[in-house]
Amino acid sequence: MNALSAPWGADRVVVGLGSPFLGDDGVGPQLVRLLAQHHRPGVRLVEAHAGGLLLLDELAGARQAIIVDALLDGRRTPGEVLVAGMEGDSCHATCSHDCSLPQALAIGRAMGMSLPDDQHIHLVAIVAAEVSLFTEVLSPQVAASLPQACQTVLQLIDGNVHFDDGGSA
């Protein structure tokens, strides 16, 4: 995991999940790099390549968490930006060798870790076109959605996001 800005004790954290070497799967880390250009006091930006229990250290001590990840959903258009609460879970927030994000949070809380409440955790998903090609380049649709996704995350940080019932930003 790679922290890009703000001190460890920041009360808000944005975690960009995904592999930067698998095409659209790298949208989370790329978005976090873009967000680094928009300084927000008290916000720590982190690139992470796996979820589950590995996220606990990144979430510890934060009051608010925003997790950005790619989403494979053939019913949606690649590049679409979606916002969800904890019920949304993402493909990286659940690791096949680990546990889901809700399970990890329950374990961390049982261990006495100071973690954000579920209502202060948001998942921002960008619908991916391709996540199996070995490339650092996003598909054109996903690359074109980065400005909108960045604005969505900034609005979540600032408490100004509004989205429809389907989760679209």
C-alpha positions, 0 to 999 in steps of 0.5 A: 500500500502506498500513501500519497498525501496527508499524515497517518492521523488524517480523519478521512481516507480515500483508498484506490483499490486495484492492480495498476497493471491490469487495465481498467482494474487500475482505475482506483489507484489512478483516481487517487493519483488524480485526487492528489492534485486537489488538496483537501486538509485531513484527507489521506490518499492510499493506493492499495492492491487488495482488500479484506483485512489488509484494508484495516490498517488504512481505515484505522483512525479515520472518521470517513472512508471512501473506497474507489474500485473497478466494477465488472457489470455487463448490465452497465456502461463502461465508465459509469460512476456509481456510489454505494454505501457498505451494501455495495461492496466491491470486487477488491474489498473482498479478496478470495484469500481473505474476507469481505469488507464488512467481515473485515470491519467486524473483525477489526471492531471486535479487536477494538480498532477505531474504524469508521462507522458503516454510514461513513464508508462509501464505495465509488465504483467505475464500471470497467470494460477490461480487467484482464489485459496486462497493461497500465492503460485504462480503456477509453471509456474508463479514462474519460470517466476519471474527471467525473469520478474525481468530482464525485469523490471530492463531493463525498469528501466535502459532504455534497454528493447526491446520487439517484436510487441506482447509485449513479453519481 
